[in-house]
Amino acid sequence: MKKIPTFKNQEEETTFWEREDSTKYIDWTKAKLAIFPKLKPSAETISIRLPLSLLNEIKNIAHKKDVPYQSLIKIMLSQEVYLSRAQK
């Protein structure tokens, strides 16, 4: 197994694990299931104004995919952030 490097910050660690195969660093056959019952969600509520036509289009897509429109917005934003990171 390779030694896991020391990271300067969370962003550096995130970038590392996005590019590396964890099986080179961690023996997953020894992993154990962990349950964190008192862990609070790390989400923050925000308010955003969208043009009604855009919101309606998102709701239509969400309905076709059978997902809540707020979840679809999170998925779309997450994909865009991922693509933006890949372009760096």
Backbone as XML, in Angstrom:
<?xml version="1.0"?>
<chain id="A" units="angstrom">
  <residue number="1" name="MET">
    <atom name="N" x="0.833" y="-1.190" z="0.000"/>
    <atom name="CA" x="0.000" y="0.000" z="0.000"/>
    <atom name="C" x="0.880" y="1.257" z="0.000"/>
  </residue>
  <residue number="2" name="LYS">
    <atom name="N" x="0.437" y="2.238" z="-0.769"/>
    <atom name="CA" x="1.128" y="3.523" z="-0.778"/>
    <atom name="C" x="0.751" y="4.305" z="0.471"/>
  </residue>
  <residue number="3" name="LYS">
    <atom name="N" x="1.664" y="5.194" z="0.903"/>
    <atom name="CA" x="1.399" y="6.045" z="2.061"/>
    <atom name="C" x="0.530" y="7.228" z="1.623"/>
  </residue>
  <residue number="4" name="ILE">
    <atom name="N" x="-0.513" y="7.511" z="2.407"/>
    <atom name="CA" x="-1.381" y="8.652" z="2.116"/>
    <atom name="C" x="-0.613" y="9.927" z="2.441"/>
  </residue>
  <residue number="5" name="PRO">
    <atom name="N" x="-0.525" y="10.854" z="1.476"/>
    <atom name="CA" x="0.235" y="12.085" z="1.732"/>
    <atom name="C" x="-0.444" y="12.998" z="2.747"/>
  </residue>
  <residue number="6" name="THR">
    <atom name="N" x="0.302" y="13.946" z="3.258"/>
    <atom name="CA" x="-0.240" y="14.973" z="4.143"/>
    <atom name="C" x="-0.736" y="16.111" z="3.264"/>
  </residue>
  <residue number="7" name="PHE">
    <atom name="N" x="-1.914" y="16.625" z="3.562"/>
    <atom name="CA" x="-2.521" y="17.662" z="2.743"/>
    <atom name="C" x="-2.507" y="18.996" z="3.481"/>
  </residue>
  <residue number="8" name="LYS">
    <atom name="N" x="-2.346" y="20.082" z="2.730"/>
    <atom name="CA" x="-2.329" y="21.428" z="3.313"/>
    <atom name="C" x="-3.724" y="21.879" z="3.723"/>
  </residue>
  <residue number="9" name="ASN">
    <atom name="N" x="-4.730" y="21.424" z="2.957"/>
    <atom name="CA" x="-6.102" y="21.835" z="3.236"/>
    <atom name="C" x="-7.073" y="20.840" z="2.607"/>
  </residue>
  <residue number="10" name="GLN">
    <atom name="N" x="-8.349" y="21.049" z="2.864"/>
    <atom name="CA" x="-9.367" y="20.122" z="2.373"/>
    <atom name="C" x="-9.449" y="20.147" z="0.848"/>
  </residue>
  <residue number="11" name="GLU">
    <atom name="N" x="-9.261" y="21.303" z="0.248"/>
    <atom name="CA" x="-9.319" y="21.405" z="-1.216"/>
    <atom name="C" x="-8.227" y="20.551" z="-1.863"/>
  </residue>
  <residue number="12" name="GLU">
    <atom name="N" x="-7.024" y="20.602" z="-1.298"/>
    <atom name="CA" x="-5.927" y="19.793" z="-1.821"/>
    <atom name="C" x="-6.237" y="18.298" z="-1.689"/>
  </residue>
  <residue number="13" name="GLU">
    <atom name="N" x="-6.809" y="17.919" z="-0.550"/>
    <atom name="CA" x="-7.166" y="16.515" z="-0.341"/>
    <atom name="C" x="-8.271" y="16.073" z="-1.301"/>
  </residue>
  <residue number="14" name="THR">
    <atom name="N" x="-9.267" y="16.926" z="-1.489"/>
    <atom name="CA" x="-10.361" y="16.611" z="-2.403"/>
    <atom name="C" x="-9.834" y="16.398" z="-3.817"/>
  </residue>
  <residue number="15" name="THR">
    <atom name="N" x="-8.965" y="17.284" z="-4.265"/>
    <atom name="CA" x="-8.375" y="17.169" z="-5.597"/>
    <atom name="C" x="-7.590" y="15.867" z="-5.725"/>
  </residue>
  <residue number="16" name="PHE">
    <atom name="N" x="-6.843" y="15.517" z="-4.691"/>
    <atom name="CA" x="-6.048" y="14.291" z="-4.703"/>
    <atom name="C" x="-6.944" y="13.067" z="-4.886"/>
  </residue>
  <residue number="17" name="TRP">
    <atom name="N" x="-7.995" y="12.963" z="-4.066"/>
    <atom name="CA" x="-8.846" y="11.773" z="-4.108"/>
    <atom name="C" x="-9.712" y="11.719" z="-5.362"/>
  </residue>
  <residue number="18" name="GLU">
    <atom name="N" x="-9.964" y="12.872" z="-5.993"/>
    <atom name="CA" x="-10.697" y="12.870" z="-7.265"/>
    <atom name="C" x="-9.868" y="12.226" z="-8.366"/>
  </residue>
  <residue number="19" name="ARG">
    <atom name="N" x="-8.558" y="12.300" z="-8.245"/>
    <atom name="CA" x="-7.665" y="11.805" z="-9.297"/>
    <atom name="C" x="-7.045" y="10.442" z="-8.990"/>
  </residue>
  <residue number="20" name="GLU">
    <atom name="N" x="-7.004" y="10.067" z="-7.734"/>
    <atom name="CA" x="-6.323" y="8.833" z="-7.327"/>
    <atom name="C" x="-7.290" y="7.682" z="-7.073"/>
  </residue>
  <residue number="21" name="ASP">
    <atom name="N" x="-6.802" y="6.473" z="-7.263"/>
    <atom name="CA" x="-7.550" y="5.257" z="-6.947"/>
    <atom name="C" x="-7.251" y="4.903" z="-5.495"/>
  </residue>
  <residue number="22" name="SER">
    <atom name="N" x="-8.287" y="4.944" z="-4.650"/>
    <atom name="CA" x="-8.084" y="4.717" z="-3.217"/>
    <atom name="C" x="-7.574" y="3.317" z="-2.896"/>
  </residue>
  <residue number="23" name="THR">
    <atom name="N" x="-7.784" y="2.355" z="-3.791"/>
    <atom name="CA" x="-7.330" y="0.985" z="-3.509"/>
    <atom name="C" x="-5.811" y="0.869" z="-3.480"/>
  </residue>
  <residue number="24" name="LYS">
    <atom name="N" x="-5.127" y="1.877" z="-3.983"/>
    <atom name="CA" x="-3.657" y="1.899" z="-3.898"/>
    <atom name="C" x="-3.193" y="2.321" z="-2.501"/>
  </residue>
  <residue number="25" name="TYR">
    <atom name="N" x="-4.097" y="2.942" z="-1.734"/>
    <atom name="CA" x="-3.749" y="3.522" z="-0.440"/>
    <atom name="C" x="-4.464" y="2.868" z="0.746"/>
  </residue>
  <residue number="26" name="ILE">
    <atom name="N" x="-5.598" y="2.232" z="0.476"/>
    <atom name="CA" x="-6.427" y="1.688" z="1.558"/>
    <atom name="C" x="-6.800" y="0.249" z="1.235"/>
  </residue>
  <residue number="27" name="ASP">
    <atom name="N" x="-6.647" y="-0.619" z="2.211"/>
    <atom name="CA" x="-7.070" y="-2.010" z="2.057"/>
    <atom name="C" x="-8.536" y="-2.096" z="2.459"/>
  </residue>
  <residue number="28" name="TRP">
    <atom name="N" x="-9.410" y="-1.996" z="1.477"/>
    <atom name="CA" x="-10.844" y="-1.947" z="1.749"/>
    <atom name="C" x="-11.400" y="-3.266" z="2.275"/>
  </residue>
  <residue number="29" name="THR">
    <atom name="N" x="-10.630" y="-4.362" z="2.164"/>
    <atom name="CA" x="-11.109" y="-5.640" z="2.709"/>
    <atom name="C" x="-11.150" y="-5.603" z="4.237"/>
  </residue>
  <residue number="30" name="LYS">
    <atom name="N" x="-10.428" y="-4.660" z="4.833"/>
    <atom name="CA" x="-10.403" y="-4.511" z="6.291"/>
    <atom name="C" x="-11.366" y="-3.428" z="6.788"/>
  </residue>
  <residue number="31" name="ALA">
    <atom name="N" x="-12.092" y="-2.822" z="5.875"/>
    <atom name="CA" x="-13.012" y="-1.741" z="6.249"/>
    <atom name="C" x="-14.196" y="-2.290" z="7.033"/>
  </residue>
  <residue number="32" name="LYS">
    <atom name="N" x="-14.682" y="-1.479" z="7.955"/>
    <atom name="CA" x="-15.842" y="-1.839" z="8.764"/>
    <atom name="C" x="-16.914" y="-0.777" z="8.579"/>
  </residue>
  <residue number="33" name="LEU">
    <atom name="N" x="-18.161" y="-1.208" z="8.652"/>
    <atom name="CA" x="-19.282" y="-0.294" z="8.533"/>
    <atom name="C" x="-19.322" y="0.637" z="9.734"/>
  </residue>
  <residue number="34" name="ALA">
    <atom name="N" x="-19.459" y="1.929" z="9.466"/>
    <atom name="CA" x="-19.558" y="2.923" z="10.543"/>
    <atom name="C" x="-20.926" y="3.590" z="10.466"/>
  </residue>
  <residue number="35" name="ILE">
    <atom name="N" x="-21.529" y="3.787" z="11.617"/>
    <atom name="CA" x="-22.820" y="4.459" z="11.697"/>
    <atom name="C" x="-22.670" y="5.670" z="12.612"/>
  </residue>
  <residue number="36" name="PHE">
    <atom name="N" x="-23.114" y="6.825" z="12.124"/>
    <atom name="CA" x="-23.016" y="8.066" z="12.877"/>
    <atom name="C" x="-24.430" y="8.596" z="13.116"/>
  </residue>
  <residue number="37" name="PRO">
    <atom name="N" x="-25.128" y="8.081" z="14.130"/>
    <atom name="CA" x="-26.540" y="8.432" z="14.310"/>
    <atom name="C" x="-26.797" y="9.890" z="14.686"/>
  </residue>
  <residue number="38" name="LYS">
    <atom name="N" x="-25.832" y="10.578" z="15.270"/>
    <atom name="CA" x="-26.062" y="11.965" z="15.698"/>
    <atom name="C" x="-25.452" y="12.982" z="14.742"/>
  </residue>
  <residue number="39" name="LEU">
    <atom name="N" x="-25.032" y="12.511" z="13.577"/>
    <atom name="CA" x="-24.434" y="13.399" z="12.585"/>
    <atom name="C" x="-25.512" y="14.282" z="11.971"/>
  </residue>
  <residue number="40" name="LYS">
    <atom name="N" x="-25.283" y="15.583" z="11.990"/>
    <atom name="CA" x="-26.251" y="16.517" z="11.441"/>
    <atom name="C" x="-25.950" y="16.752" z="9.967"/>
  </residue>
  <residue number="41" name="PRO">
    <atom name="N" x="-26.988" y="16.929" z="9.159"/>
    <atom name="CA" x="-26.758" y="17.202" z="7.737"/>
    <atom name="C" x="-25.931" y="18.476" z="7.568"/>
  </residue>
  <residue number="42" name="SER">
    <atom name="N" x="-25.028" y="18.456" z="6.610"/>
    <atom name="CA" x="-24.177" y="19.622" z="6.392"/>
    <atom name="C" x="-24.701" y="20.454" z="5.227"/>
  </residue>
  <residue number="43" name="ALA">
    <atom name="N" x="-25.983" y="20.685" z="5.235"/>
    <atom name="CA" x="-26.602" y="21.498" z="4.189"/>
    <atom name="C" x="-27.028" y="22.838" z="4.778"/>
  </residue>
  <residue number="44" name="GLU">
    <atom name="N" x="-27.028" y="23.825" z="3.930"/>
    <atom name="CA" x="-27.454" y="25.154" z="4.358"/>
    <atom name="C" x="-28.574" y="25.622" z="3.446"/>
  </residue>
  <residue number="45" name="THR">
    <atom name="N" x="-29.580" y="26.183" z="4.021"/>
    <atom name="CA" x="-30.703" y="26.692" z="3.251"/>
    <atom name="C" x="-30.323" y="28.038" z="2.645"/>
  </residue>
  <residue number="46" name="ILE">
    <atom name="N" x="-30.601" y="28.184" z="1.350"/>
    <atom name="CA" x="-30.350" y="29.455" z="0.667"/>
    <atom name="C" x="-31.617" y="29.879" z="-0.058"/>
  </residue>
  <residue number="47" name="SER">
    <atom name="N" x="-31.652" y="31.122" z="-0.444"/>
    <atom name="CA" x="-32.757" y="31.645" z="-1.240"/>
    <atom name="C" x="-32.182" y="32.100" z="-2.573"/>
  </residue>
  <residue number="48" name="ILE">
    <atom name="N" x="-32.815" y="31.690" z="-3.649"/>
    <atom name="CA" x="-32.329" y="32.082" z="-4.987"/>
    <atom name="C" x="-33.533" y="32.435" z="-5.855"/>
  </residue>
  <residue number="49" name="ARG">
    <atom name="N" x="-33.410" y="33.506" z="-6.580"/>
    <atom name="CA" x="-34.497" y="33.922" z="-7.467"/>
    <atom name="C" x="-34.172" y="33.424" z="-8.878"/>
  </residue>
  <residue number="50" name="LEU">
    <atom name="N" x="-35.152" y="32.742" z="-9.468"/>
    <atom name="CA" x="-35.000" y="32.217" z="-10.819"/>
    <atom name="C" x="-36.122" y="32.763" z="-11.687"/>
  </residue>
  <residue number="51" name="PRO">
    <atom name="N" x="-35.843" y="32.974" z="-12.956"/>
    <atom name="CA" x="-36.945" y="33.330" z="-13.856"/>
    <atom name="C" x="-37.995" y="32.212" z="-13.824"/>
  </residue>
  <residue number="52" name="LEU">
    <atom name="N" x="-39.247" y="32.586" z="-13.829"/>
    <atom name="CA" x="-40.326" y="31.608" z="-13.737"/>
    <atom name="C" x="-40.237" y="30.568" z="-14.851"/>
  </residue>
  <residue number="53" name="SER">
    <atom name="N" x="-39.877" y="31.003" z="-16.044"/>
    <atom name="CA" x="-39.775" y="30.058" z="-17.172"/>
    <atom name="C" x="-38.695" y="29.002" z="-16.903"/>
  </residue>
  <residue number="54" name="LEU">
    <atom name="N" x="-37.576" y="29.409" z="-16.310"/>
    <atom name="CA" x="-36.507" y="28.461" z="-15.983"/>
    <atom name="C" x="-36.971" y="27.495" z="-14.902"/>
  </residue>
  <residue number="55" name="LEU">
    <atom name="N" x="-37.613" y="28.022" z="-13.877"/>
    <atom name="CA" x="-38.109" y="27.168" z="-12.801"/>
    <atom name="C" x="-39.129" y="26.156" z="-13.335"/>
  </residue>
  <residue number="56" name="ASN">
    <atom name="N" x="-40.015" y="26.593" z="-14.204"/>
    <atom name="CA" x="-41.011" y="25.685" z="-14.785"/>
    <atom name="C" x="-40.341" y="24.596" z="-15.625"/>
  </residue>
  <residue number="57" name="GLU">
    <atom name="N" x="-39.322" y="24.957" z="-16.362"/>
    <atom name="CA" x="-38.590" y="23.971" z="-17.168"/>
    <atom name="C" x="-37.909" y="22.945" z="-16.262"/>
  </residue>
  <residue number="58" name="ILE">
    <atom name="N" x="-37.292" y="23.415" z="-15.194"/>
    <atom name="CA" x="-36.654" y="22.506" z="-14.238"/>
    <atom name="C" x="-37.692" y="21.575" z="-13.617"/>
  </residue>
  <residue number="59" name="LYS">
    <atom name="N" x="-38.842" y="22.114" z="-13.261"/>
    <atom name="CA" x="-39.903" y="21.289" z="-12.682"/>
    <atom name="C" x="-40.396" y="20.238" z="-13.670"/>
  </residue>
  <residue number="60" name="ASN">
    <atom name="N" x="-40.501" y="20.602" z="-14.946"/>
    <atom name="CA" x="-40.916" y="19.638" z="-15.971"/>
    <atom name="C" x="-39.897" y="18.505" z="-16.103"/>
  </residue>
  <residue number="61" name="ILE">
    <atom name="N" x="-38.629" y="18.858" z="-16.136"/>
    <atom name="CA" x="-37.575" y="17.840" z="-16.232"/>
    <atom name="C" x="-37.602" y="16.947" z="-15.000"/>
  </residue>
  <residue number="62" name="ALA">
    <atom name="N" x="-37.751" y="17.555" z="-13.840"/>
    <atom name="CA" x="-37.793" y="16.792" z="-12.583"/>
    <atom name="C" x="-38.972" y="15.823" z="-12.585"/>
  </residue>
  <residue number="63" name="HIS">
    <atom name="N" x="-40.114" y="16.290" z="-13.065"/>
    <atom name="CA" x="-41.302" y="15.425" z="-13.127"/>
    <atom name="C" x="-41.040" y="14.221" z="-14.030"/>
  </residue>
  <residue number="64" name="LYS">
    <atom name="N" x="-40.413" y="14.451" z="-15.186"/>
    <atom name="CA" x="-40.095" y="13.355" z="-16.120"/>
    <atom name="C" x="-39.118" y="12.362" z="-15.503"/>
  </residue>
  <residue number="65" name="LYS">
    <atom name="N" x="-38.204" y="12.874" z="-14.669"/>
    <atom name="CA" x="-37.211" y="12.001" z="-14.019"/>
    <atom name="C" x="-37.719" y="11.437" z="-12.694"/>
  </residue>
  <residue number="66" name="ASP">
    <atom name="N" x="-38.898" y="11.867" z="-12.287"/>
    <atom name="CA" x="-39.523" y="11.434" z="-11.040"/>
    <atom name="C" x="-38.647" y="11.732" z="-9.819"/>
  </residue>
  <residue number="67" name="VAL">
    <atom name="N" x="-38.127" y="12.962" z="-9.777"/>
    <atom name="CA" x="-37.349" y="13.433" z="-8.625"/>
    <atom name="C" x="-37.884" y="14.801" z="-8.215"/>
  </residue>
  <residue number="68" name="PRO">
    <atom name="N" x="-37.743" y="15.169" z="-6.946"/>
    <atom name="CA" x="-38.138" y="16.522" z="-6.538"/>
    <atom name="C" x="-37.295" y="17.574" z="-7.278"/>
  </residue>
  <residue number="69" name="TYR">
    <atom name="N" x="-37.912" y="18.673" z="-7.651"/>
    <atom name="CA" x="-37.181" y="19.663" z="-8.438"/>
    <atom name="C" x="-35.997" y="20.265" z="-7.677"/>
  </residue>
  <residue number="70" name="GLN">
    <atom name="N" x="-36.110" y="20.376" z="-6.332"/>
    <atom name="CA" x="-34.983" y="20.895" z="-5.566"/>
    <atom name="C" x="-33.789" y="19.936" z="-5.654"/>
  </residue>
  <residue number="71" name="SER">
    <atom name="N" x="-34.065" y="18.648" z="-5.637"/>
    <atom name="CA" x="-32.998" y="17.640" z="-5.766"/>
    <atom name="C" x="-32.366" y="17.723" z="-7.145"/>
  </residue>
  <residue number="72" name="LEU">
    <atom name="N" x="-33.181" y="17.913" z="-8.155"/>
    <atom name="CA" x="-32.654" y="18.043" z="-9.510"/>
    <atom name="C" x="-31.740" y="19.258" z="-9.627"/>
  </residue>
  <residue number="73" name="ILE">
    <atom name="N" x="-32.130" y="20.363" z="-9.015"/>
    <atom name="CA" x="-31.281" y="21.560" z="-9.036"/>
    <atom name="C" x="-29.942" y="21.266" z="-8.378"/>
  </residue>
  <residue number="74" name="LYS">
    <atom name="N" x="-29.952" y="20.553" z="-7.243"/>
    <atom name="CA" x="-28.692" y="20.192" z="-6.574"/>
    <atom name="C" x="-27.831" y="19.302" z="-7.463"/>
  </residue>
  <residue number="75" name="ILE">
    <atom name="N" x="-28.456" y="18.362" z="-8.144"/>
    <atom name="CA" x="-27.718" y="17.470" z="-9.052"/>
    <atom name="C" x="-27.087" y="18.275" z="-10.181"/>
  </residue>
  <residue number="76" name="MET">
    <atom name="N" x="-27.867" y="19.165" z="-10.771"/>
    <atom name="CA" x="-27.364" y="19.984" z="-11.882"/>
    <atom name="C" x="-26.202" y="20.873" z="-11.437"/>
  </residue>
  <residue number="77" name="LEU">
    <atom name="N" x="-26.339" y="21.486" z="-10.273"/>
    <atom name="CA" x="-25.264" y="22.331" z="-9.758"/>
    <atom name="C" x="-24.007" y="21.510" z="-9.466"/>
  </residue>
  <residue number="78" name="SER">
    <atom name="N" x="-24.192" y="20.350" z="-8.875"/>
    <atom name="CA" x="-23.079" y="19.473" z="-8.555"/>
    <atom name="C" x="-22.328" y="19.051" z="-9.822"/>
  </residue>
  <residue number="79" name="GLN">
    <atom name="N" x="-23.067" y="18.706" z="-10.868"/>
    <atom name="CA" x="-22.445" y="18.312" z="-12.131"/>
    <atom name="C" x="-21.651" y="19.471" z="-12.731"/>
  </residue>
  <residue number="80" name="GLU">
    <atom name="N" x="-22.192" y="20.654" z="-12.660"/>
    <atom name="CA" x="-21.498" y="21.825" z="-13.218"/>
    <atom name="C" x="-20.219" y="22.127" z="-12.444"/>
  </residue>
  <residue number="81" name="VAL">
    <atom name="N" x="-20.263" y="22.004" z="-11.126"/>
    <atom name="CA" x="-19.060" y="22.217" z="-10.305"/>
    <atom name="C" x="-18.010" y="21.172" z="-10.664"/>
  </residue>
  <residue number="82" name="TYR">
    <atom name="N" x="-18.432" y="19.912" z="-10.816"/>
    <atom name="CA" x="-17.509" y="18.833" z="-11.187"/>
    <atom name="C" x="-16.848" y="19.135" z="-12.526"/>
  </residue>
  <residue number="83" name="LEU">
    <atom name="N" x="-17.637" y="19.553" z="-13.511"/>
    <atom name="CA" x="-17.089" y="19.877" z="-14.833"/>
    <atom name="C" x="-16.132" y="21.064" z="-14.765"/>
  </residue>
  <residue number="84" name="SER">
    <atom name="N" x="-16.468" y="22.049" z="-13.955"/>
    <atom name="CA" x="-15.595" y="23.218" z="-13.803"/>
    <atom name="C" x="-14.257" y="22.829" z="-13.185"/>
  </residue>
  <residue number="85" name="ARG">
    <atom name="N" x="-14.274" y="21.929" z="-12.206"/>
    <atom name="CA" x="-13.024" y="21.462" z="-11.601"/>
    <atom name="C" x="-12.184" y="20.687" z="-12.603"/>
  </residue>
  <residue number="86" name="ALA">
    <atom name="N" x="-12.825" y="19.896" z="-13.430"/>
    <atom name="CA" x="-12.106" y="19.069" z="-14.404"/>
    <atom name="C" x="-11.410" y="19.925" z="-15.454"/>
  </residue>
  <residue number="87" name="GLN">
    <atom name="N" x="-11.922" y="21.119" z="-15.688"/>
    <atom name="CA" x="-11.350" y="22.012" z="-16.700"/>
    <atom name="C" x="-10.142" y="22.785" z="-16.184"/>
  </residue>
  <residue number="88" name="LYS">
    <atom name="N" x="-9.880" y="22.727" z="-14.894"/>
    <atom name="CA" x="-8.752" y="23.499" z="-14.324"/>
    <atom name="C" x="-7.431" y="22.960" z="-14.801"/>
  </residue>
</chain>
